[in-house]
Each structure stands twice: as C-alpha cells, then as structure tokens.
Amino acid sequence: MTVAVTGASGQLGRLVVEALLKEGASVVAVVRDPAKVADLAERGVDVRQASYDDPAALDRAFAGVDRVLLVSGNEFGSRVAQHTNVVRAAERAGVELLAYTSIPKAETNPMILAQEHRGTEAVLAEASVPTVLLRNDWYWENFASGVQQAAQGGVLYGAAGAGRVSGAARADYAEAAAKVLTTDGHAGKVYELGGAPRTYDELAQAVSEVAGKPVRYQDLPQADYAAALEKAGLPADYAGVLADADAGIANGVLDIDKGHLEQLLGRPATPAAEVFRAVLG
C-alpha cells in the first residue's frame, strides 16, 4: 500500500510520515520544498514536489498512490480552493481513500478557524472518492509559548473561562492518522479526535507540576486577551483568531469525547503535563 501525505515537511505531516513508516507503509511525502525533507529521502521515502496551488504537480505526486492524507494548509483565506485542488487530483488519480485533518464539530463550530474546514468538508462530501474526516482537537503543543511564559511568570493567560479543551499531543493525532491510512473500514467515517478534556485551570496546574512552582490561570475578556497577544508580538489578525478560539473553548466547542482517539491509538492520549515537560526542556 502506498500512502501520500501532503504537507509532509510540516510539524504534523512529518510525524504522520514517521508513524506510517512504523506501520510498514510505502510513503510518498508531498512537499513544496524537497530540501526540507532531504533526510526522509535518504531513508527511502519517495519525496515528490507539489503545492496545493499546482494541479499538474499534484497529479504527478499522486500517481500510483492508493491513499492520501490531506493535511490542512496554513494559507488562511485560500485553503478551500487549495484543498479542492487536492481533492480533484485525488479523484483523477482514483485513490481508494482520502483522509482530511479537520476541526471538531466542523458543521456547527462557530470559531473563525472552523470556517475553511467546513468549506472543505462540503467539497469532500461531494467527492467521487471515499473520504474520512479526522477532526483533530487542540494540540497541547499549541500552548507552548503560554506555558513557557507561565513557567517564568506564574500565570497562564487565556479567555476560555471554565471551558474544557480535549487536547492531545501532535504525535497522537499523527499516529491515529497512520492507523486510519493503513487499516480498512474507515471510509465515510467522521472521527472527533481528542484526549481527556481539561480546563485552563487544570492546564495551569499541569504547568505548575512540571515547572515546580505555583502557576495559576488568569481569565481575560476576549478583547483583552487578543490585545495582550498582539502586545506580545502576534499580528493583530492572528491574535484575534486565537482569542476567538478561546471563546469557542469557553462555549464548549472543543470539549469532545476521548473515545475515538483512544480507539484508534489503543491507549489513552498523551497527558498535557508530558507535553509541557518537553516544551520546558
């Protein structure tokens, strides 16, 4: 079985490639810049150059491929069109399964981040190839900068209130994707993937445990949190998206059952404290 992974030089894509290799799959790493995965090529991975904006290159990348993982792009505002190019190339290649990394509760999720995922899922719903949705919840690694600051200053900031987020390690989602791509019975499935739900108060406790010093959670109004992120150096638009995500967490959007991820992994998801320990070195 040959599995193509798009965005294979990215943080998630590279981990999926590693997980697929452990499963014994033949892997095609689809990247814009092959130089970024030269080490994978040296290990025998078939590296093929293509961007989401280049249908002809995508056709070449998917030649002879059985299954494809479409890792969602990061060019906000262009992602539905780019993802559609990948879907159409997968159709032309006649792949037997196309998996997509989406977001929890995409059909009703009000977060800004969900809009293009919802648009992509609509394209997939009409695709002529079998599809499976991997609706990944938050990566604990998303909190890296906040965890580092909290470990120094004793305060974890956010705008999530008492809402819970069902996070897991990025490697957990990669392993789950590899399981789906190398086993049968997943076509047409929608997997809501996440670990045990945690409030930001509980995440602050996890930072405290790892840092060996008291850390508390300070909840801020959404606008104030966005302003704080912008003051810390984030672009205004991105700060607004992150603050909007916290508002979604406050409203329970990322509080999902851990069952699907545990089912695919055959084990519990990685605890936040373990990831935070790695973040803090």
C-alpha positions in Angstrom: 0.0 0.0 0.0 1.3 3.4 -1.0 0.2 6.4 1.1 0.8 10.0 0.2 1.0 12.7 2.9 0.6 16.3 1.8 2.4 19.0 3.8 4.9 16.3 4.8 7.5 18.9 5.8 5.2 20.4 8.4 5.0 19.5 12.1 2.1 17.2 11.8 2.9 15.9 8.3 6.4 14.8 9.2 5.1 12.9 12.3 2.5 11.1 10.1 5.2 10.0 7.7 7.2 8.6 10.7 4.1 6.8 12.0 3.3 5.4 8.6 6.9 4.1 8.3 6.4 2.3 11.6 3.3 0.7 10.2 5.3 -0.6 7.2 3.6 1.5 4.6 5.2 2.8 1.4 5.2 6.6 1.8 5.1 9.4 -0.7 6.0 12.7 1.0 4.4 15.6 -0.9 6.1 18.9 -0.2 6.7 22.3 -1.7 10.4 22.2 -1.0 12.0 18.8 -1.2 15.2 20.2 0.5 13.3 20.4 3.8 12.8 16.6 3.8 16.2 15.5 2.4 16.6 13.3 5.4 13.4 11.4 4.6 14.6 10.9 1.0 17.9 9.5 2.3 15.8 6.9 4.3 14.0 5.8 1.2 10.9 7.9 1.4 9.6 8.9 -2.1 9.6 12.7 -2.0 7.5 14.5 -4.6 7.3 18.2 -5.1 3.9 19.8 -5.3 2.0 22.8 -3.9 -1.7 23.0 -3.2 -1.9 25.6 -6.0 -0.4 23.4 -8.7 -2.9 20.8 -10.1 -0.5 19.4 -12.6 2.2 18.8 -9.9 -0.5 17.2 -7.6 -1.4 14.8 -10.4 2.3 13.8 -10.6 2.5 13.5 -6.8 -0.5 11.2 -6.6 0.5 8.9 -9.5 0.4 5.3 -8.3 -0.9 6.2 -4.8 -3.5 4.2 -3.0 -4.4 6.5 -0.2 -3.9 10.2 0.6 -3.8 12.3 3.7 -4.7 15.9 3.1 -3.1 17.9 5.9 -5.0 21.2 6.0 -3.0 24.1 4.7 -2.0 27.2 6.6 -2.7 29.9 4.0 -5.8 31.3 5.6 -8.3 32.7 3.1 -7.1 30.3 0.3 -7.5 27.0 1.9 -10.8 25.9 0.5 -9.6 26.5 -3.1 -6.3 24.8 -2.3 -7.8 21.8 -0.7 -10.2 21.5 -3.6 -7.2 21.2 -5.9 -6.0 18.2 -3.8 -9.4 16.6 -3.8 -9.7 16.9 -7.6 -6.2 15.4 -8.0 -7.1 12.5 -5.7 -10.2 11.9 -7.8 -8.2 11.9 -11.1 -5.7 9.5 -9.5 -8.5 7.2 -8.5 -7.3 6.8 -4.9 -9.2 4.4 -2.7 -9.3 6.7 0.4 -8.8 10.4 1.0 -8.4 11.5 4.7 -8.6 15.1 5.8 -7.4 16.8 9.0 -10.4 19.0 10.1 -11.6 20.6 13.3 -14.1 19.3 16.0 -17.8 19.7 15.3 -17.0 21.4 11.9 -20.5 21.5 10.7 -21.6 23.7 13.7 -18.3 25.1 15.1 -18.6 28.9 15.2 -14.8 29.5 15.5 -13.1 31.5 12.8 -10.7 28.6 12.4 -13.6 26.3 11.5 -14.9 28.2 8.5 -12.5 26.9 5.9 -12.6 23.4 7.4 -16.4 23.5 7.0 -16.0 24.6 3.4 -13.5 21.8 2.7 -15.8 19.2 4.3 -18.5 20.4 1.9 -16.2 19.7 -1.0 -15.3 16.3 0.3 -19.0 15.4 0.8 -19.4 15.7 -3.0 -16.1 14.0 -3.9 -16.1 10.9 -6.0 -13.5 9.2 -3.9 -14.2 7.6 -0.5 -13.3 10.0 2.3 -12.7 10.0 6.1 -12.7 13.1 8.4 -10.1 13.3 11.1 -11.4 16.2 13.2 -8.4 16.9 15.4 -8.9 18.8 18.6 -6.2 21.1 20.0 -2.5 20.1 20.1 -1.1 20.5 23.6 1.9 22.0 21.7 -0.3 24.9 20.8 0.2 26.2 24.4 4.0 26.2 24.1 4.6 29.9 24.3 2.0 30.4 27.0 3.4 27.5 29.0 6.9 29.0 28.8 5.7 32.4 29.9 3.6 30.8 32.7 6.6 28.9 34.0 8.5 32.1 34.3 5.8 34.5 35.5 3.5 32.1 37.4 0.4 33.0 35.3 -1.2 31.2 32.4 -3.4 33.7 30.5 -6.4 32.9 28.3 -10.1 33.7 27.6 -11.5 30.2 27.9 -13.4 30.7 31.2 -14.3 27.3 32.7 -14.5 25.7 29.3 -12.7 22.4 28.6 -10.4 21.5 25.7 -9.9 17.9 24.7 -6.2 18.2 23.7 -3.6 15.6 22.9 0.0 15.5 21.7 0.6 16.2 18.0 2.2 12.8 17.7 -1.1 11.2 19.0 -3.0 12.7 16.1 -0.3 11.6 13.7 -0.4 8.0 15.0 -4.2 8.0 14.7 -4.0 9.2 11.1 -1.5 6.5 10.3 -3.8 3.8 11.7 -6.7 5.1 9.6 -4.5 5.1 6.5 -3.1 1.6 6.9 -6.2 -0.3 8.0 -9.6 -0.8 6.5 -13.2 0.1 7.4 -12.8 3.9 7.7 -14.4 5.2 4.5 -17.3 7.5 5.3 -16.4 7.8 9.0 -16.1 11.0 10.9 -13.7 10.8 13.8 -13.9 13.5 16.5 -10.3 13.2 17.9 -9.2 14.4 21.3 -7.9 13.4 24.7 -9.4 13.8 28.2 -11.0 17.3 28.5 -9.1 19.8 30.6 -10.0 23.3 31.8 -7.3 26.1 31.7 -7.2 25.9 35.5 -6.2 22.3 35.1 -3.7 23.2 32.5 -2.2 25.7 34.8 -1.9 23.0 37.4 0.0 20.9 34.9 2.4 23.7 34.2 2.9 24.1 37.9 3.6 20.4 38.3 6.2 20.5 35.6 7.8 23.8 36.4 8.0 23.1 40.1 6.5 26.4 41.1 2.9 27.8 41.6 1.1 28.7 38.4 -2.4 30.0 38.2 -4.8 30.7 35.4 -5.9 34.3 34.7 -9.1 34.5 32.6 -9.4 37.7 30.5 -12.2 39.1 28.4 -11.8 38.0 24.8 -10.8 41.5 23.5 -8.3 42.0 26.3 -6.7 38.6 25.6 -6.4 39.5 21.9 -4.8 42.8 22.8 -2.4 41.0 25.1 -1.4 38.6 22.4 -0.9 41.5 20.0 1.2 43.3 22.6 3.3 40.1 22.9 4.2 40.4 19.2 1.5 38.4 17.3 -0.1 40.0 14.2 -3.5 41.5 15.1 -5.5 39.2 12.8 -3.8 36.1 14.3 -4.2 37.4 17.8 -7.9 37.8 17.1 -8.2 34.2 15.8 -6.6 32.8 18.9 -8.8 34.8 21.2 -11.8 33.7 19.2 -10.6 30.1 19.6 -10.5 30.6 23.4 -14.1 32.0 23.3 -15.1 28.8 21.5 -13.5 26.7 24.2 -15.4 28.7 26.8 -18.6 27.7 24.9 -17.7 24.0 24.9 -16.8 23.7 21.2 -13.6 21.8 21.8 -14.9 19.6 24.6 -15.4 16.3 22.9 -15.4 12.6 23.9 -12.0 10.9 24.1 -13.3 7.7 22.7 -12.4 7.9 19.0 -8.8 8.8 19.6 -8.3 6.1 22.3 -10.0 3.6 19.9 -7.5 4.4 17.1 -4.5 4.6 19.4 -5.4 1.6 21.6 -4.3 3.7 24.6 -5.1 7.0 26.3 -3.9 10.2 24.7 -0.7 11.8 26.0 -1.3 14.0 29.1 -0.7 17.7 28.9 1.9 17.6 31.6 4.1 15.3 29.5 4.0 17.6 26.5 4.6 20.7 28.7 7.6 18.9 30.2 9.1 18.5 26.8 8.2 22.2 26.0 10.1 23.4 29.0 13.1 21.1 28.3 
